[in-house]
């Protein structure tokens, strides 16, 4: 990992609603699919009590695009595995 980039981790749940998220440095973003989004600054708010998604709309949209790109990549990758017949081996 490069010293000039903050650590990034992606996560998800399959509960209803589906929840996708990314932690990028001190920021943690949740996309509650079909229900909205949340953005937290973990350095200032480690308990995740102050949702900043409406204040930091541009940053929330950027993180949502990153999640969408990851999901699209995974869908393409799984489709390729299906074509090759190697998905469930």
N, C-alpha and C positions, 0 to 999 in steps of 0.2 A: 504494500500500500504506500502511496506517495505521501510524504510528510506535509505537502501543501494542500492536500484534499482531506476534508473531514470523513470519518468513517460513515458508510451507508449500509443500511440493512433493510430488506423488504420483508413483509410479513402479511399473512392473511388468515381469515377464519372462514369457515363454510356454514356458519350459523345463519339464521334468518334475522336480519339481512346479512348478506355477504359483506365482509369488511376487508378492505385492502389497506395497506399502510406502508410507509417508508419512514425510517429515521435517517436523517441526514445531518450529521454533526449534532448540534443541540436542538434541532427541530424534529418534531414528530408529527407526521401528517396521517390522518385517517380519512378514507373515503368510504362512507357508509352507502354502499351501492343502492341507488334509488331513494336515499333519504338525506343526503347532505354530506358535509365534510367537517373536519376539525383540524386545527393546527395549534401546536403547543411549542413554546420555547422552554425546553427542559432546564436550561441553566437558570432562568428567572422563575420558573414555575414547575419544579420537579413533581409535584402532585397532580399536574395536568388539570388545574381548576379553571384556568383562564383561556378560553378558546379564542384564538387570534385569526381564524380563517376569514372573518368578514373585514378585519382591519388590514390584513396582509393578503388581500385577494390575489394579487399578481403572483406572489410566492406560492400560495395554495394551488393556483392553476398550473404553475410550473411543476410542482410535485405530483399533481394529478396526471399531467402529461407523461411524466416519468413512469408512473404506475401503468398507465394505458399502454405505453411502449413495451413494457415488460410483459404484460398480458398478451399483446399482439405477437411478440417474439415467441412466447411459449406456445401459442396456438399454432403458429407456423411450424415450429419445431415438432410438435406432436403430430401435425398433419403429415410431415415428412416421415416420421416414424411409422405412421399408419400405412403410407404408400410402400415403404420398404418391408412392411410386415414384421417389424421388430419391436413394437410397442409393449406387448405383454409376454415377452420371453424372459 
